[in-house]
Amino acid sequence: MKLLAPAFAILLLSNLALAADSPIARLPAVSDHPSDPVLAKMFDGIRARGGQPLNLHLIQGHAPELAKLRAETAYAIRFNTTTPPLIRELAILRVGAILNTEYDRKQHIPMAKACGLTDAQLATLEHWRGSAAFDAREQALLAYVDALMAGGDVDDATFGALARHFDSRQIVEITLIVGNYFTTGVLTKALRIEPETDGRASVRGKC
């Protein structure tokens, strides 16, 4: 194996250092080993699940108590709901598509694919009404998400279609999932939180 030329090695190390110091948002990141006890416990909990604090956590950390509640909500959505995982991820990705948020796409496309999202579904998600890639249940979900994102005034036909495929608990879960990821999308866009480029995830597991 050839050794790097000194000048090239210095340039490479300099670029790595610059990348490590690059801002991840309009606000500075909090430390990933914070002195704040609420954040320290939250970040320790993320690591205990096999993950690492994400850029989102490092910016939300400026409001520790709210960051803690949002992290707990995200885990509850993933692990303590009865809504099928693919339906959950479709809802999240549709919110991200409407808001045009790159952050959510980077985090949730791999997860959605692990949950069964097809390439055809991903390719036509932005124009799903003209796509044959989604079945009746998925179309009912996407129509409901669109109505929620348009202000929440859901007409009876849209709600009736949703209710034919999901029970009361799941309807509430889906509605709260959309609301939660709308907040995430607004936060990541307004504060310009950069997507992770180092493969970090907030928990072990893909779906």
Backbone as CSV, one residue per row, in Angstrom:
resi,resn,N_x,N_y,N_z,CA_x,CA_y,CA_z,C_x,C_y,C_z
1,MET,0.854,-1.197,0.000,0.000,0.000,0.000,0.887,1.243,0.000
2,LYS,0.639,2.143,-0.963,1.461,3.336,-1.067,1.076,4.349,0.009
3,LEU,2.090,5.027,0.530,1.841,6.094,1.490,1.394,7.339,0.751
4,LEU,0.498,8.118,1.381,0.052,9.363,0.778,1.194,10.368,0.740
5,ALA,1.287,11.128,-0.334,2.253,12.217,-0.392,1.941,13.204,0.719
6,PRO,2.960,13.777,1.375,2.725,14.668,2.524,1.745,15.780,2.225
7,ALA,1.879,16.441,1.068,0.993,17.570,0.761,-0.451,17.104,0.619
8,PHE,-0.644,15.944,-0.043,-2.003,15.429,-0.224,-2.599,15.010,1.111
9,ALA,-1.780,14.395,1.956,-2.262,13.960,3.267,-2.694,15.149,4.108
10,ILE,-1.927,16.226,4.051,-2.283,17.433,4.806,-3.601,18.009,4.287
11,LEU,-3.752,18.033,2.950,-4.980,18.559,2.355,-6.180,17.712,2.748
12,LEU,-6.009,16.388,2.723,-7.101,15.488,3.090,-7.521,15.692,4.534
13,LEU,-6.545,15.767,5.430,-6.850,15.969,6.848,-7.510,17.321,7.072
14,SER,-7.065,18.328,6.335,-7.666,19.657,6.468,-9.128,19.644,6.034
15,ASN,-9.408,18.933,4.921,-10.785,18.853,4.436,-11.676,18.109,5.418
16,LEU,-11.139,17.040,6.029,-11.905,16.299,7.030,-12.205,17.170,8.233
17,ALA,-11.240,17.957,8.647,-11.446,18.838,9.792,-12.493,19.897,9.484
18,LEU,-12.431,20.431,8.254,-13.424,21.424,7.866,-14.814,20.821,7.840
19,ALA,-14.928,19.581,7.329,-16.227,18.911,7.287,-16.777,18.699,8.685
20,ALA,-15.887,18.313,9.617,-16.323,18.069,10.990,-16.798,19.345,11.655
21,ASP,-16.193,20.487,11.243,-16.538,21.771,11.852,-17.642,22.500,11.108
22,SER,-18.118,21.940,9.986,-19.131,22.627,9.201,-20.427,22.735,9.996
23,PRO,-21.113,23.865,9.900,-22.372,24.011,10.627,-23.420,23.050,10.090
24,ILE,-24.274,22.556,10.964,-25.326,21.633,10.554,-26.675,22.326,10.479
25,ALA,-26.733,23.607,10.841,-28.000,24.340,10.830,-27.716,25.820,10.985
26,ARG,-28.782,26.605,11.004,-28.633,28.040,11.239,-28.217,28.316,12.683
27,LEU,-28.481,27.389,13.564,-28.080,27.506,14.964,-26.905,26.575,15.221
28,PRO,-26.064,26.873,16.194,-24.972,25.945,16.527,-25.525,24.678,17.169
29,ALA,-24.844,23.589,16.946,-25.254,22.321,17.552,-24.879,22.302,19.026
30,VAL,-25.715,21.664,19.838,-25.336,21.406,21.226,-24.334,20.255,21.235
31,SER,-23.645,20.094,22.312,-22.695,18.981,22.439,-23.442,17.655,22.449
32,ASP,-22.835,16.634,21.818,-23.473,15.322,21.881,-23.189,14.611,23.198
33,HIS,-22.418,15.264,24.071,-22.244,14.809,25.453,-22.498,16.027,26.362
34,PRO,-23.767,16.447,26.433,-24.101,17.714,27.087,-24.039,17.632,28.610
35,SER,-23.874,18.796,29.212,-23.910,18.876,30.676,-25.337,18.961,31.199
36,ASP,-26.265,19.423,30.358,-27.668,19.491,30.768,-28.172,18.087,31.090
37,PRO,-28.718,17.856,32.291,-29.107,16.494,32.672,-30.237,15.921,31.821
38,VAL,-31.163,16.764,31.374,-32.259,16.272,30.540,-31.713,15.767,29.202
39,LEU,-30.839,16.570,28.581,-30.252,16.159,27.302,-29.327,14.967,27.466
40,ALA,-28.546,14.972,28.538,-27.622,13.854,28.763,-28.384,12.534,28.871
41,LYS,-29.495,12.543,29.599,-30.310,11.329,29.734,-30.936,10.939,28.395
42,MET,-31.393,11.940,27.657,-32.001,11.683,26.353,-30.990,11.072,25.386
43,PHE,-29.798,11.654,25.303,-28.779,11.144,24.381,-28.284,9.760,24.819
44,ASP,-28.188,9.540,26.133,-27.815,8.205,26.629,-28.879,7.182,26.221
45,GLY,-30.145,7.598,26.244,-31.220,6.706,25.833,-31.151,6.362,24.361
46,ILE,-30.781,7.326,23.538,-30.608,7.070,22.105,-29.499,6.049,21.893
47,ARG,-28.388,6.228,22.599,-27.264,5.297,22.443,-27.628,3.908,22.977
48,ALA,-28.438,3.854,24.034,-28.851,2.560,24.583,-29.708,1.781,23.584
49,ARG,-30.372,2.489,22.673,-31.168,1.840,21.638,-30.327,1.467,20.419
50,GLY,-29.034,1.717,20.495,-28.146,1.383,19.397,-27.982,2.476,18.371
51,GLY,-28.473,3.695,18.685,-28.368,4.802,17.754,-27.387,5.857,18.209
52,GLN,-27.411,6.982,17.515,-26.591,8.136,17.847,-27.458,9.387,17.721
53,PRO,-27.184,10.423,18.510,-27.945,11.668,18.335,-27.817,12.195,16.907
54,LEU,-28.938,12.547,16.337,-28.972,13.075,14.976,-28.805,14.588,14.987
55,ASN,-28.599,15.149,13.802,-28.530,16.609,13.696,-29.794,17.253,14.253
56,LEU,-30.936,16.630,14.016,-32.200,17.132,14.551,-32.135,17.247,16.069
57,HIS,-31.608,16.224,16.731,-31.503,16.242,18.195,-30.523,17.322,18.662
58,LEU,-29.440,17.487,17.907,-28.403,18.439,18.307,-28.861,19.886,18.170
59,ILE,-29.918,20.107,17.381,-30.489,21.447,17.276,-31.683,21.596,18.215
60,GLN,-32.552,20.610,18.259,-33.668,20.651,19.208,-33.179,20.752,20.639
61,GLY,-31.953,20.301,20.878,-31.391,20.301,22.225,-31.302,21.662,22.866
62,HIS,-31.437,22.723,22.081,-31.468,24.066,22.676,-32.715,24.262,23.536
63,ALA,-33.719,23.436,23.326,-34.932,23.440,24.164,-35.069,22.049,24.767
64,PRO,-34.297,21.746,25.826,-34.164,20.372,26.317,-35.476,19.662,26.630
65,GLU,-36.367,20.305,27.357,-37.598,19.628,27.754,-38.462,19.292,26.541
66,LEU,-38.545,20.213,25.585,-39.321,19.942,24.381,-38.632,18.890,23.512
67,ALA,-37.304,18.942,23.468,-36.564,17.938,22.711,-36.821,16.544,23.276
68,LYS,-36.851,16.456,24.589,-37.120,15.166,25.253,-38.500,14.644,24.871
69,LEU,-39.508,15.502,24.923,-40.870,15.086,24.594,-40.983,14.675,23.129
70,ARG,-40.305,15.411,22.249,-40.366,15.054,20.832,-39.668,13.733,20.549
71,ALA,-38.565,13.478,21.236,-37.881,12.198,21.066,-38.758,11.051,21.562
72,GLU,-39.412,11.253,22.695,-40.304,10.222,23.228,-41.467,9.969,22.277
73,THR,-41.979,11.040,21.668,-43.070,10.892,20.708,-42.613,10.091,19.494
74,ALA,-41.415,10.393,18.992,-40.901,9.676,17.821,-40.750,8.186,18.111
75,TYR,-40.256,7.841,19.293,-40.120,6.431,19.655,-41.482,5.777,19.829
76,ALA,-42.428,6.496,20.418,-43.772,5.948,20.585,-44.419,5.679,19.230
77,ILE,-44.222,6.590,18.281,-44.767,6.410,16.937,-44.195,5.144,16.299
78,ARG,-42.925,4.918,16.510,-42.282,3.774,15.848,-42.555,2.442,16.543
79,PHE,-42.620,2.454,17.873,-42.656,1.187,18.600,-43.955,0.902,19.348
80,ASN,-44.791,1.898,19.556,-45.971,1.698,20.396,-47.270,2.045,19.685
81,THR,-47.297,1.877,18.374,-48.511,2.112,17.607,-48.948,0.821,16.922
82,THR,-50.219,0.768,16.538,-50.744,-0.400,15.829,-50.828,-0.166,14.322
83,THR,-50.589,1.056,13.897,-50.577,1.360,12.463,-49.451,0.579,11.786
84,PRO,-49.725,-0.122,10.692,-48.665,-0.902,10.024,-47.465,-0.022,9.663
85,PRO,-46.258,-0.547,9.827,-45.047,0.255,9.582,-44.990,0.913,8.207
86,LEU,-45.388,0.211,7.151,-45.336,0.817,5.822,-46.311,1.984,5.728
87,ILE,-47.484,1.849,6.319,-48.460,2.938,6.322,-47.883,4.139,7.066
88,ARG,-47.259,3.881,8.189,-46.606,4.958,8.963,-45.578,5.689,8.108
89,GLU,-44.730,4.926,7.434,-43.666,5.538,6.647,-44.209,6.250,5.411
90,LEU,-45.257,5.709,4.815,-45.888,6.397,3.688,-46.429,7.753,4.116
91,ALA,-47.054,7.789,5.283,-47.581,9.054,5.792,-46.453,10.057,6.010
92,ILE,-45.363,9.599,6.609,-44.227,10.486,6.883,-43.617,10.998,5.583
93,LEU,-43.432,10.114,4.620,-42.825,10.529,3.353,-43.744,11.461,2.567
94,ARG,-45.064,11.240,2.668,-45.978,12.140,1.959,-45.932,13.541,2.576
95,VAL,-45.851,13.620,3.895,-45.688,14.922,4.555,-44.407,15.588,4.053
96,GLY,-43.322,14.816,4.016,-42.055,15.360,3.540,-42.109,15.807,2.094
97,ALA,-42.854,15.061,1.260,-42.983,15.432,-0.152,-43.750,16.743,-0.296
98,ILE,-44.805,16.905,0.479,-45.609,18.127,0.400,-44.794,19.333,0.882
99,LEU,-44.040,19.142,1.963,-43.236,20.233,2.507,-41.903,20.404,1.773
100,ASN,-41.559,19.423,0.937,-40.276,19.429,0.219,-39.110,19.502,1.206
101,THR,-39.105,18.555,2.135,-38.061,18.508,3.161,-37.084,17.380,2.874
102,GLU,-35.851,17.734,2.610,-34.821,16.752,2.312,-34.442,15.946,3.543
103,TYR,-34.520,16.566,4.713,-34.093,15.883,5.935,-34.911,14.614,6.167
104,ASP,-36.226,14.725,6.121,-37.069,13.556,6.362,-36.885,12.493,5.288
105,ARG,-36.685,12.920,4.052,-36.466,11.951,2.983,-35.206,11.124,3.247
106,LYS,-34.137,11.777,3.643,-32.874,11.075,3.897,-33.027,10.046,5.015
107,GLN,-33.763,10.402,6.052,-33.923,9.495,7.186,-34.934,8.387,6.911
108,HIS,-36.006,8.721,6.198,-37.138,7.787,6.151,-37.261,6.984,4.865
109,ILE,-36.615,7.368,3.778,-36.674,6.517,2.597,-36.047,5.142,2.865
110,PRO,-34.846,5.061,3.463,-34.297,3.727,3.763,-35.203,2.922,4.689
111,MET,-35.798,3.594,5.681,-36.681,2.900,6.607,-37.936,2.412,5.888
112,ALA,-38.488,3.262,5.029,-39.697,2.882,4.294,-39.429,1.690,3.380
113,LYS,-38.266,1.691,2.734,-37.922,0.561,1.867,-37.772,-0.722,2.681
114,ALA,-37.195,-0.598,3.868,-37.078,-1.763,4.740,-38.445,-2.259,5.179
115,CYS,-39.425,-1.367,5.200,-40.789,-1.728,5.594,-41.632,-2.211,4.413
116,GLY,-41.068,-2.180,3.199,-41.779,-2.708,2.046,-42.116,-1.713,0.964
117,LEU,-41.690,-0.464,1.073,-41.945,0.518,0.022,-41.250,0.089,-1.258
118,THR,-41.966,0.145,-2.375,-41.385,-0.253,-3.644,-40.791,0.960,-4.373
119,ASP,-39.935,0.678,-5.332,-39.356,1.760,-6.130,-40.448,2.502,-6.899
120,ALA,-41.447,1.778,-7.375,-42.540,2.408,-8.110,-43.335,3.349,-7.209
121,GLN,-43.558,2.944,-5.976,-44.268,3.818,-5.035,-43.462,5.076,-4.742
122,LEU,-42.179,4.908,-4.523,-41.333,6.060,-4.235,-41.295,7.016,-5.424
123,ALA,-41.202,6.465,-6.612,-41.083,7.296,-7.817,-42.349,8.092,-8.101
124,THR,-43.512,7.580,-7.652,-44.780,8.236,-7.991,-45.478,8.837,-6.779
125,LEU,-44.786,8.908,-5.658,-45.430,9.388,-4.430,-45.910,10.828,-4.560
126,GLU,-45.161,11.661,-5.254,-45.557,13.067,-5.376,-46.813,13.232,-6.225
127,HIS,-47.081,12.274,-7.121,-48.266,12.329,-7.981,-49.032,11.008,-7.844
128,TRP,-49.310,10.659,-6.612,-49.848,9.333,-6.314,-51.234,9.097,-6.906
129,ARG,-52.025,10.160,-7.103,-53.395,9.962,-7.591,-53.421,9.370,-8.995
130,GLY,-52.389,9.539,-9.753,-52.347,8.958,-11.090,-51.533,7.685,-11.162
131,SER,-51.172,7.146,-10.004,-50.284,5.981,-9.963,-51.050,4.712,-9.618
132,ALA,-50.670,3.615,-10.281,-51.240,2.308,-9.972,-50.404,1.569,-8.928
133,ALA,-49.409,2.246,-8.375,-48.491,1.590,-7.444,-49.082,1.440,-6.039
134,PHE,-50.192,2.153,-5.764,-50.767,2.140,-4.426,-52.122,1.441,-4.431
135,ASP,-52.323,0.582,-3.433,-53.611,-0.109,-3.342,-54.656,0.804,-2.691
136,ALA,-55.868,0.302,-2.529,-56.971,1.129,-2.032,-56.700,1.655,-0.626
137,ARG,-56.111,0.833,0.226,-55.809,1.281,1.583,-54.772,2.389,1.574
138,GLU,-53.733,2.227,0.775,-52.688,3.253,0.689,-53.221,4.546,0.074
139,GLN,-54.090,4.433,-0.914,-54.691,5.621,-1.510,-55.565,6.361,-0.499
140,ALA,-56.304,5.612,0.320,-57.132,6.245,1.353,-56.256,6.999,2.350
141,LEU,-55.140,6.389,2.717,-54.202,7.053,3.620,-53.664,8.341,3.000
142,LEU,-53.184,8.253,1.767,-52.553,9.409,1.129,-53.552,10.548,0.923
143,ALA,-54.793,10.221,0.601,-55.812,11.263,0.460,-56.054,11.952,1.799
144,TYR,-56.049,11.179,2.872,-56.245,11.747,4.214,-55.069,12.642,4.595
145,VAL,-53.848,12.183,4.336,-52.662,12.997,4.625,-52.722,14.307,3.847
146,ASP,-53.097,14.230,2.575,-53.189,15.446,1.763,-54.200,16.427,2.352
147,ALA,-55.333,15.900,2.817,-56.353,16.774,3.406,-55.855,17.402,4.700
148,LEU,-55.174,16.631,5.520,-54.610,17.180,6.756,-53.606,18.280,6.450
149,MET,-52.760,18.036,5.469,-51.725,19.009,5.139,-52.284,20.246,4.454
150,ALA,-53.511,20.145,3.945,-54.153,21.294,3.311,-54.916,22.143,4.322
151,GLY,-54.823,21.780,5.595,-55.483,22.575,6.634,-56.334,21.762,7.581
152,GLY,-56.538,20.483,7.282,-57.231,19.612,8.220,-58.727,19.520,8.045
153,ASP,-59.285,20.196,7.055,-60.728,20.116,6.827,-61.003,18.903,5.949
154,VAL,-61.152,17.744,6.582,-61.287,16.478,5.859,-62.758,16.253,5.500
155,ASP,-63.045,16.056,4.232,-64.439,15.845,3.827,-64.878,14.426,4.198
156,ASP,-66.186,14.215,4.178,-66.745,12.934,4.624,-66.294,11.772,3.747
157,ALA,-66.180,12.008,2.439,-65.771,10.924,1.543,-64.347,10.467,1.845
158,THR,-63.453,11.421,2.055,-62.059,11.083,2.371,-61.973,10.358,3.706
159,PHE,-62.707,10.857,4.694,-62.664,10.206,6.004,-63.318,8.826,5.949
160,GLY,-64.404,8.717,5.214,-65.073,7.420,5.105,-64.184,6.374,4.477
161,ALA,-63.433,6.762,3.442,-62.504,5.825,2.796,-61.424,5.384,3.783
162,LEU,-60.923,6.334,4.564,-59.911,5.987,5.567,-60.478,5.013,6.593
163,ALA,-61.693,5.279,7.064,-62.302,4.466,8.118,-62.628,3.053,7.652
164,ARG,-62.708,2.833,6.346,-62.934,1.466,5.850,-61.689,0.599,5.983
165,HIS,-60.543,1.226,6.157,-59.289,0.468,6.197,-58.573,0.516,7.541
166,PHE,-58.935,1.484,8.395,-58.221,1.653,9.660,-59.225,1.820,10.795
167,ASP,-58.861,1.267,11.972,-59.752,1.402,13.119,-59.539,2.746,13.805
168,SER,-60.312,2.981,14.857,-60.289,4.293,15.522,-58.908,4.627,16.063
169,ARG,-58.266,3.645,16.693,-56.933,3.908,17.243,-55.963,4.288,16.134
170,GLN,-56.000,3.564,15.046,-55.070,3.837,13.953,-55.336,5.195,13.301
171,ILE,-56.596,5.585,13.211,-56.915,6.893,12.646,-56.322,8.006,13.504
172,VAL,-56.439,7.861,14.827,-55.837,8.864,15.718,-54.319,8.831,15.584
173,GLU,-53.743,7.626,15.528,-52.291,7.514,15.377,-51.824,8.195,14.087
174,ILE,-52.483,7.908,12.982,-52.091,8.494,11.698,-52.174,10.013,11.750
175,THR,-53.240,10.517,12.352,-53.414,11.968,12.443,-52.291,12.601,13.252
176,LEU,-51.925,11.967,14.365,-50.847,12.501,15.201,-49.486,12.338,14.529
177,ILE,-49.304,11.258,13.785,-48.051,11.075,13.038,-47.867,12.212,12.033
178,VAL,-48.924,12.532,11.310,-48.847,13.622,10.337,-48.525,14.939,11.036
179,GLY,-49.203,15.204,12.147,-48.933,16.433,12.879,-47.510,16.503,13.387
180,ASN,-46.994,15.386,13.884,-45.635,15.368,14.409,-44.608,15.636,13.308
181,TYR,-44.792,14.983,12.161,-43.793,15.143,11.104,-43.981,16.430,10.310
182,PHE,-45.162,17.035,10.394,-45.298,18.401,9.887,-44.404,19.326,10.715
183,THR,-44.453,19.166,12.033,-43.604,19.970,12.918,-42.126,19.741,12.615
184,THR,-41.748,18.482,12.424,-40.350,18.184,12.104,-39.946,18.839,10.785
185,GLY,-40.815,18.759,9.799,-40.503,19.361,8.507,-40.334,20.860,8.588
186,VAL,-41.233,21.514,9.304,-41.138,22.963,9.469,-39.845,23.324,10.201
187,LEU,-39.526,22.568,11.241,-38.328,22.832,12.031,-37.064,22.680,11.188
188,THR,-36.977,21.579,10.449,-35.758,21.337,9.667,-35.598,22.355,8.541
189,LYS,-36.711,22.812,7.961,-36.620,23.816,6.891,-36.293,25.199,7.440
190,ALA,-37.007,25.605,8.489,-36.809,26.954,9.025,-35.407,27.143,9.582
191,LEU,-34.893,26.114,10.250,-33.563,26.206,10.854,-32.476,25.629,9.950
192,ARG,-32.890,25.164,8.767,-31.954,24.620,7.765,-31.042,23.551,8.357
193,ILE,-31.675,22.580,8.974,-30.927,21.469,9.552,-30.493,20.529,8.437
194,GLU,-29.213,20.295,8.345,-28.652,19.473,7.278,-28.896,17.985,7.554
195,PRO,-29.217,17.210,6.514,-29.307,15.754,6.693,-27.950,15.169,7.087
196,GLU,-27.982,14.083,7.835,-26.738,13.405,8.203,-26.099,12.795,6.956
197,THR,-24.785,12.821,6.910,-24.061,12.220,5.787,-23.153,11.076,6.247
198,ASP,-23.269,10.713,7.526,-22.372,9.700,8.080,-23.096,8.427,8.493
199,GLY,-24.335,8.260,8.047,-25.061,7.028,8.323,-25.672,6.922,9.701
200,ARG,-25.670,8.011,10.481,-26.269,7.951,11.820,-27.760,7.669,11.741
201,ALA,-28.240,6.883,12.706,-29.670,6.642,12.902,-29.940,6.800,14.390
202,SER,-31.199,7.020,14.729,-31.525,7.269,16.139,-31.837,6.000,16.906
203,VAL,-31.849,4.854,16.209,-32.153,3.601,16.875,-31.667,2.459,15.986
204,ARG,-31.314,1.351,16.608,-30.931,0.166,15.848,-32.177,-0.441,15.210
205,GLY,-32.048,-0.945,14.028,-33.188,-1.557,13.345,-33.614,-0.715,12.159
206,LYS,-34.216,-1.360,11.193,-34.502,-0.679,9.927,-35.982,-0.418,9.678
207,CYS,-36.880,-1.096,10.365,-38.295,-0.891,10.082,-39.065,-0.777,11.394
